Amino acid sequence: MANWIFYAAALGMVSAAPLVAVAQAPAESTEEQAAAPSEHVVLEADYLYEIRDENSIVAEGNVEAFYQGRVLRADRIIYNKTTDKVRATGNVVIVESDGTQQFADELEVNSNLADGYAIGYSARLAEGSTVVANSAIRQSNGINALDQVIYTACPVCAEDVTPTWALRARRAVLDQESQMISYRDAVFEIAGIPVFYFPYLAHPDPSSDRRSGLLVPSAGVSSKLGTFYQQPYYWVISDHSDLTISPLVSANVNPLLELDYRKRFYSGAIKINTSLTRETDFDSDGLRFGDEKWRGHIYGKGLFAITPEWQWGFGVETQTDDLFDRRYDLSGQNERRGLYQSQPRRLLSQLFAVGQGDSYYADAAVLDFQGLRAGDGDGTLPFVAPVFYGQKYWDLGKYGFASVNASSAMLTRDSGVDSQRVSIGGDWSDLNILPGGFTVEPFAELRADYYALDEDLSGKADVARAVGNAGFRLGRPMVRPGKTVDIMLEPTVMAAWGFANTNDSAIPNEDSLLYEFDESALFQANGFGNYDLYEGDGKIAAGLTARAVWKDGPAFSTTFGRRWRSRADPNFDVASNLDGTSSDWIGTATADFGRALRLDTRVRLDDDGLKLNRVDARLSTSYKRLRATGQYYQINERISVSGEPDEGIFLRGELQVTDRYSLVFGQLRDITANLNAKQEIGIAYEDDCSRFEIIYQRSELSDRTLGPSENFQFRFSLKSIGDFGSSEFD
């Protein structure tokens, strides 16, 4: 029992009269209070007196009682020494040690200020959530039983007593040990209007740790699945692992089970997403065809530390059908799950190790691909075992920098060309500053490649070659500081000479099929950054980099240049921008005004007449009520890999019309094909505790048995509870 009688010593001044007040008890200093034993209650009040007939101590006026980090404030407190109960009335507030607050019109608790009952009860929980009840009973085990309850995460004030959303229930239990709030006969209200009824509902309180239980379901109507319902269940297996089990039932097709597993180890972690069903194929209208069989997918990744410098990991991506993820609207395809990332609609499974120290880098991986595109034939994508790269480098001081490297790639196919490559090379460079502010960087590189080939398909059993370049980069940085703007200019020239006839037509081009020479490689001796194609012979590149930075924030920068070659190489196609004896003019420009506006542009101008061969412009803004991103691209048929022009636009953003309402819009349009890959428009409402969206989406894309679709989405997210709604109302 807390020793309330300890502070009654101040009543020694009390006369024989039964009711006498003394000012500001207790008399101890703050330091003395802090040093008091933890089982004592520290009581402060304007007046303190004793009612001897009732064996009670009464405190009135700005009363505060402190006990083990808990504070009780009230207009009046009566402590009955016989029953060991404390009764507080008038503006009662209890402040817990974690900062949460509880309020009541009237309160009766035991001497530790914890267990008891309250009338006109309310509590402010973590993250700003509020619970209001007519009455509350608190037990010693941390159970709070509430009657006629309202719960909301929205700010509640006298001027606006109706929150955006609230849960209203006949009875609720707040379990402080399990950190769960459960309701009986609960009604979910929006702006005071009842929307959903739940006989039973439970959710964690905002300060809770993770725990097992039902998550927010997804339900709706889809043209593919029909009426469907997916109910996730979150299972906390241990402190370091959990599993989300999400069965999906629908009207048109058989049930599907989706699982998400996560586990942390002392050296790393894994994450697996998978699904399983037994079903036939079906189209975008839900019409079923073909044989019924087991179908599913697995997307997973893991990364583990071996030593402080070395790690190993894996990524797995596989599914039984090319369109399985699109039929069930599963997300996750084309995410990066390891050292390498595949192209869209190409799954990649990998096992890898990577290490990096002060003077070395190395990685090795095994790769397996699965094609999901209509033209991907069985066995045409390679199995790579292994692909390896290692580099060791040295700082030679006044003699520059040097490195040696080794690389290999072993590719096999069930149908197509097999190839195995091993490469060993080295490079050296130095940087010197000449009189007049010129910088000169001499460099040299040398590499030997050996290819083992399929003679029946390549015409040769093997190919060995030596490739290399030597040259220099010469620049003249110039800076002109100003009162309002600083201007920087740097003209640069690169000249190099390399081995001739380095590309053998028997070598399969595996790593440079989609390569395009741009400004990032303008001053590199080898315009190709990969292995199968190499740029030898003589070449000169010239370019100008300029930058202007205003004192008040805006900045502009650009790089523009071109490359000339001594000889045309027939192995370089037009798309690579290294065909012929001169490249197209290439450039990039950026205008940065901070959050208000940023524009990034890349262009490729034809070397004959400066015709626009390619442009890629991206704009982003977050200015006042508008947040948006836009991108426009155009590729001329002269440089397109397919020989066809390509043009499109992407737009996505949100315009805040009022303080609460916004217009949401988006567009992904293929201008060449004259179709909208995706377009959406809708309205959103958002306040401090919730967000509501109504979105209309339409896609005109077709992929074999799946055709165009449109849907309405209704979603809303509630602070401290979660997200509701569905994105599938096709």
N, C-alpha and C positions, 0 to 999 in steps of 0.2 A: 504494500500500500504506500502510495506517495505520502510523505510526511507533511500534510497541511498544518498540523498542530505546531510544527517548528516555527512557522511564521505567525502563529497566534501569540507568540511571546510579546509582540508589540502591544498586545492588549493589557499588559501589566499596568498601564496608566488608567485603565477603565475603573470608574468608581462603582459603588454599589448599585447605581441606577442601571436597569436592564438594558437600555439602549443609549450608548454613547458612541460618537464618531470620533476617530482620530485621523489626521491628515497624512497622506502619502506614506503608507506602510507597504513594504518593509523598509527599515532604515539602512540596510546594507548597501554598499557601493556596487557599481557594475562589476568591478573586478572580483568582489566577494561573491556576487551572484554566479559569475562564471566558474568560480572555484568550488561552489556548493556541490555536494554529492548529487549524482544523476537521478537518484530516486526522489529528490526534493522538488516540489513545485514552487517556482518563483512567482509571486503574486504582487501586482502593482495596481493601485486604485486611488481615486481622489479621497474616498472615505472607506474605512474598514472598521467594523464593529462586530460584537458577539451577541447572539440571542441565547442566553444560558438555558432558558427553559426548553428550548428545542435542540440544544447542544449543536448550534450552527454558527458558522462564521459568514458574515455578509460583507461583500465588497460592492461599492457603487461608484459610478462615474469614471468613464475611461478605463474600464477594468481590462487588465491583461494578465493571463496566466501562462507561464512557460514551463514546458516539461519535455525533456529529451528531444529538442528540436521542433516540437509542436507548440503552436501558439493559439490560445483561445482569447478572443476579444468579445466584450458584451457591455451593455449598459449596467447590468446587475448580475452578480454571481452569488449563489448561496451554496456553501459547503456544509453538508450534514455529516458531522463526525460519527454519528451512530450508524448510519447506513452507508457511509463512505461514498456518497453521491454528490455530484456537482450539478446544480441547476442554473442555467444561464438564460436570460431573457433580454430582449431588446437589441436589435442589430447584431446578432450573434455571428461571429466569423471564426472558423478554425483554419489556420494555415499549417499545412503539413510540411515536413522537412524537405520534400521534393518541390515545394513551391505551389502545389495545387491548393485550391481554396474551397471551403464548404461554408454555406450560409444557412441560417435558420431564423425563424421568428422566436422559437423556443427550443431549448435543448436540455437534455438531461444525460449526463455521462458519468462514468466512474472516475475515480481520482486520477487515472492516467490520461484523462481527456480523450479516450478512444471509444469505448463501448457504451451504447445507450440508444436513445431515440431522439428524433427531431421532428418538429412541426413546421410546415412551410419551408421545406428543405430545398436547397439547390447547391450545386458543386460546379466549380470551374476546373476542368481536367487539363491535361497537357495538350498542346497545340491549339488551345482556345476552345475546345469543346465544352458544352454546358449540359448539365442534367438538372431538371427541375421536378420535384415531387411534392404531393400534399403532405406525406409523412415518410420518414425513413427510420429503419431500425438497423443499428450497427452492432455486430457481434464480435467477440474477441478473436475469432478465426479470420477476420477480414471480410466477412460477408455483409453486404449492405442490401437490405430488402426495402424496396421502394414501392409506393402505391401511387397510382394516377401520375404516370411519368411522362415527361417530354425530354427527348435527347436531340441535340443539334450541334453542329460545328459552326453554325453561322453566328455572327455577332448579334447579340440581343441587347437592345437599349430601350429606354422609356419611350422614345419617339417612334420606334418601329418594333412593336412587340410581336409581329408575325414574321418568323424567319423564312428564308427562301425554301428551306426544306426542314423537316423534323420527323422524328419517330415518336408517335404517341401510343402509350401502352397502358393496359390496366394494371400490370405489375411488372417489375423488373428487378433483377438481382445484379449488383456490381460486386464481383469477386476480386478483391485486391490481390489475393495470392495468385490466382490463375490469370488475372488481368483481363477478364472477360465480362461483357455486359450481355445479359440474356433477357428476353422480353416474352411476355405472354399477352395474347390478343393485341398485337401491335398493328398500327396503321401508319403507313408512310404518307406524309402530306407534302404537297408542293404549294407554297404560298397559302397555307392553311386549308387547301382542298385535298380531301382524302383521295389517294390514287391506288395504293395496293394494301391488301390486308394479309397479315401473316399470323397464323395461330401461334407459331413459335419462331423467334428470330434471335440470333446471337452474333456478336462481333467483338473483336478485341477492343479494349479501351486504347486511346491514342498512345499511351506510354508503354504498351505491352511488348513483350518479346514475341517471336514467331511461335506459332502453335498449330496443332492439327485442327482441321475443321473444314466445313463447306465454304467454298469461295463463291464470288458472284457468278451466276450462270449466264449463259448466252442462249438466246432464243430468237426465233424469227421464221420467216417464210422465204425460201429460195426456189428459183425455177429449176435448179439442179436437184436439190435435196428435198424440196417440199417443205412442209412445216417441220422444224427441227428444234431440239433442245439439248444443250450440252451443259452438264453439271460438274464442275471441277471439285475435287476433294484434295485438300492439302494435308499431307501426312508428314509430320516431323519424326523422322526415324531416329535421329540422334542429334546431339549438339552440332554435328558436322555434316549431316546429310538429310535430305528431304525428297519426297516424291509427290508430284501432283498427278492425280488420276482423273481423267476427264472423259467419261463415256459420252458418246454422241448418238442420240436416237433421232430418226427422221422418218417422214412419211413415205418417201420415194425409194429409199435404199436401206440396206441392212445396217445395223448399229456398227459404230466404229469406236475403238478404244484408243485414246491418246494418253501418253505418259511423258512426264518431264522429271528427270532424275538429276540431282545435284549432290556432289560430295566433295568436301575439302579434306585434304591430307596435310600432314605436317610439311610436305615439300611441294604441294601443288593442289590442283582441283580438276574435276571433270564435270561436264554438263552434257546430258543426253536427252534428245527429244525424239520420240518414236510413236508410231501408230500402227494399228492392225485391224483388218476387217476381212470378212469373207463375202465377196461381192462380184458382180459382173461389171463390165464397162458401162458407162452411161454418158449421154450427151448433155448439152447445156439446157435442154428441156426436161431432163430427168428420165429420158427414155433409155431403158436398159437393153443391152445386147451382149452377145458373146457368152463365154463360159464363166460360171461362178467359181472363184478360186480365192486363195488367201492373198491379200494385197496389203501393202504397208510401206513405211519409209523409216529411215534412221538418219538423223542429223546429230552429230556429237563432236565434242572437242575436249582436249585435255592438255595441260601443260604442267611440267614438273621440273624442279631444280635438282641437278645432279651435284654440282659444286657451285660456288659463287659465280663462276664464269661460264658454266655449261648448263644447258637445259635440254630436255627432250619432251616431245609432245606428239599428239596425233589429232587428226581430223577425219571424220567419217561422214560421207554423204552418199546415200543410196536409196532407191525406191523401186518398187516392182514394176511400175508403169510410167511411161514418159509423162503422162498428164495427171498422175495421181495427185500431186500437190495442188494443181489447178482445179481439179474436180471437187476437192474438199476444202479449197481455199486455205491451205496450210502455208504459213509464212516461214522464212528462214533460208530459202534457196538463194544462192549467190552471196551469202555472208562469208566473211573470211574466218576460217577455222584452223589456221595453222600458219606455217611459213609461207605458203603460196595461196593465191586466190585464183579460181578458175573464171572463165567467161560466163555470161548469163546463159542459162539453160544448159550448162555443162556441170555435172556434179564431179567433185574431186575428193577422193579419200587419200590421206597422206599420213606417213609416219616419219618423223624428222628429229634431228638433233642439231643444236646450234651453240656455238661457243664464241666468246669475244673477250680478248684481254687487252692489255696496254699496247701490244704490238702485233696482234694477230686476229684473224676472223676465220671461222670455218662453219660450214653447214652441210648436212647430208640428208637426203630424203628419199623415200619410196613413194611414187605417185600412181594412182589408178583413176581413170576417167570414166564417166558414164554420160552418154549424150542423151539429151531430152528434146532435141530439135527434130523436125520432120525429116531432114536429110541425113541424120546421123545413122549410119549403118552399123550392124553388129560387128564388133571386132575392128573397126577402122580407127578408133581412138587408141592411143598407145598406153602401154604399161611401162612405167619408168622405174628401173631398179638397177643401180641408184642414180640419182643426180647429186653431184658433189661440187663444192667450191671451197677452196682454202687459200688464204693469203697471209704472208708474213712480211712485215715492212720494218724499215730502219730509218732513223733520223741520222743522216751523215754529217750534220753540222753545216759547215760552210760548203760542203760538197753536195748538198741537197737531200733528196729523199729517194729511197729505192725500195722495191718490193719484188717478191716472187710469188707466183700463184699457180695452182693446179686445179683442173676442172674435169669433170666427166659427166656423160649423159648416156645411159643405156636404154634404148627404146625398142620394145617389141610389140608386134601387133598380130592378132589372129588373121587379119586380112589387110595386106598393105606392106609398106616398106619397113624393114627393121634396120636399125642403125645403132652403132656404138661408137662414141667419141671419147677420146682422152686428150687433154691439152695441158701443156706446161709452158709457162711464160714468165716474163719479168718486165719491169719498167723502171725508169729513172726520170726525175725532174728536178729542177732547181729554179729559184726565183731570185732575181737580182734587180737592183734599182740603179739605173744609169744616170749620168749627169743630165740635167734638164727635166727630171721627174719621170723619165720613161721607165717602164717595167718590162723586163724580158724574162721569159720562162722557157729555157731549152728543155726538150724532153726526148725520150727514146723508148720504144717498146718492141719486144720480140716475143713471138709465141710459136710453138710447134703443135700441130694438130694431127691426130691419127684417127681415121674413120674405118671401122670394119662394117662392110655393107653386104646386102643381099645381091649377089652377082646376077641372079636371074632377072631382077627388077631394076637394078641400078646400072648394070653393064660392067661393073668393076667389083672385085672382091674387097678391095680396100683402097684408100686414098691417104697419102701423107703429104703434108704441106707445111711450109714455114711462112709466117706472115709477120709484118713489122712496119713501123713508121719511125721516122726521126724528123724533128723540126723545132720550131719555136713559136711562142706567142709574144707579140709585142703590143704594149698598150701605153696610153698616155692619159692617166687620170687627171682631171682638172676640176677644181672646186672654187666657186665664187660665192663667198658668204655675202648676204645682203641684209638690209634693215628689215625687210618684210619677207624675203624669200632667199633660200640657199639653192644654188644651181650646181649640179655636178654633171660632167660630160666625160666619157671615156671611149674614144675610138680604139678599136682592137683589130689586129691583123694576126692571122695564123697561117703559117706556111709549113708544109710537111711533104716528105717524099717517102713512099713505101714500096714494098715488093710489088712487082707487076704479076698479072695473071694468077691471082691468089684464089680465085673461085673456080672450082671444078664443077661442071654440070652434073657429075655423078653424085655429088654430095646433096642429100635431101635437105631442103630448107624447112626445119622444124621450129626454130625459135624466132624467125624474122618475117613470117608471112604477112603480118599486119603492121610491120614497122614503118614509121614515117619520120624522116629527118626533119627536126624543127629547131627552134632557137636554143633549146637546152643542150644540143650537141653541136651548135654552130662552130665553136672553136675547139672541137675535139678532132684529133688526127684521124680516128676511125669513126665515120659517121654512123655506123651500125654499132649499137651497144651490146649485141649478142654475139654468138659464135659462128653460126653456119655461113653467114655472109660477112665478108671483110672488105673494107675499102682501102685498097693499096694505091699505087701510082702517085703522081704528084697532085697536090691540091692547095688552093689558097682560099681562105675565108676572111671576109672583112665585115665589120659591123660597128654600130654605134649604140652605146647605152647612155641614156640621159635620164636625169632625175631632178625634179624641182619640189622643194619642201617649203611651204609657207609657215611662217611663225605661228599663225592662228590655226593650223591644223591640216588643211588640204595638202595632198601630195600627188604628184604625177610621175610616172616612170615609163620608159619604153626601151625596147631593144629591137633593132632592125638590121638585117644583114643578108648576105648571100654567099654562096660557095661556088668556086670554079675548079674543074678537074682537068687533068692533062689528057685523059683518055676515057672514052665511054666504056662501061662494062655491061655486056648484054645480060648479065645475071640480075641487074638492078631494074625493077619495073618502075613505071611512071608513078605509082602510088608511093613508092619509097622516097621520092623527091631527090634521088641520087642518080637517076638515069641521065644519059647524055653527058655533056661536058660542063654543064652549069645547072645549079639548083634553081628553084623558084625563089623569089624574094620572100623571106619569112620574118615575122615580127610579132611582138606582143606589147600591149600597152595596158596600163592600170591607172585609173583615176579614183583616188580614195579620199572621200569627204567624211570619213568616220562612219558612225551608225546611220547617218542621214542618207548616204549614197556611196556605193562602190561599184565600179564598172571594170571588168576584166575582159580583154579582147585579144584573140589570136587570129592572125591572118596569114594566108599563103597566096602570093600574087605571081601569076605566070611570068616566066622570064622573057616571054615574047609578047610585048604589048601591055604588060601589067594587068591582065585580066584576072578577075577574082576567082581563084581556084578553091579556096576554102576560107570560111570565117566561122569563128566560134566566140560568141559574146555572151557574157553573164553579168547580170545586174542584180544587186541586192540592196534593200533599203529597210530601215526601221525608223521612220520619221513621223513623229506625232502619232496620228491614229492609224498609220499604214505600216504593215510589215509584209514584205513581198520579196520573192526571188523569181527572176525571169532569165531564160536562156534561149538563144537563137543560134542555129547552126545551118550551114549550107556547104555541100560538097559538090563540086562540079564533076560531070561525067568524065572529064579528061583525066582526073586523078583517082576516081573511085575504083575500088578493087573489083566491084561487080560490073563496072562499065556503065552504071546507071546513076543519075543525079540523086542526091539525097538532101532533103531540107525539112526542118522541123522546128517546133517551138515548144518550150516548156514554161509554164507559169503557175505559181502557187503563192497564195497570200491571204491576208486577213485585213479587212478595213473596219475599224471601230467606228460605227455610226453614232452611237451614244456611249455613255459611260458603261453601260451593261451589255448592249447589243452590238454584234459584229456581223459583217458579211464575209463568208468564207468562199473562196473561189480557187479553181485550179484547172489547168489545161495542159495536155500533152498531145500535140497534134502533129501527125505526119503529113506535111504539106504535099510532098511528092505523091503519096498514095491517096491524098484527099480524104483522110479519115482521122477521127479522134481516137487515139489509143486509150485516152482516159480524159474525161472532163467531169467536173463537179462544181456545184454551187449550193450554198446553203446559208443558214443563219445560226448564230451561236449566242447564247446568253451566259455571262460569267460574272460572278461576284466573289466575295472573300471565301466562300465555303462550297461553291459548286460551279459546274459548267455543263450547259445543255447544248446539244447540237442536233439540228435536223439537216441532213445532207442528201442531195440527189446526185447520183453518179451514173455515168453511162460509158461503156466501152464498146468500140466498134471492131475490135480485134477478133480474128478467127484463128484457131489453131486446131486443124484437123476436125475432130468431132465436137469441139467446143466452139460456139459461135458468139456473136455479139450479145451483150447483156446490159441491163440497167437495174438499179436498185435504189431504194430509199434507206438511209441509215438514221436511226434515232439512238443517240448515246447521251448519257449523262454521268458525270463523275462527282462524287460527294467526298469532301474532305473528311478524313478519318475513317471512312467506310470502304470506298472503292468505286469501281466503274460498273455501270449497268448498261444494258442495251446490246445491240447487235449490228454488225456491218453487213448482214446478209438478208435483204428484203428484195431479192431480184424479181 
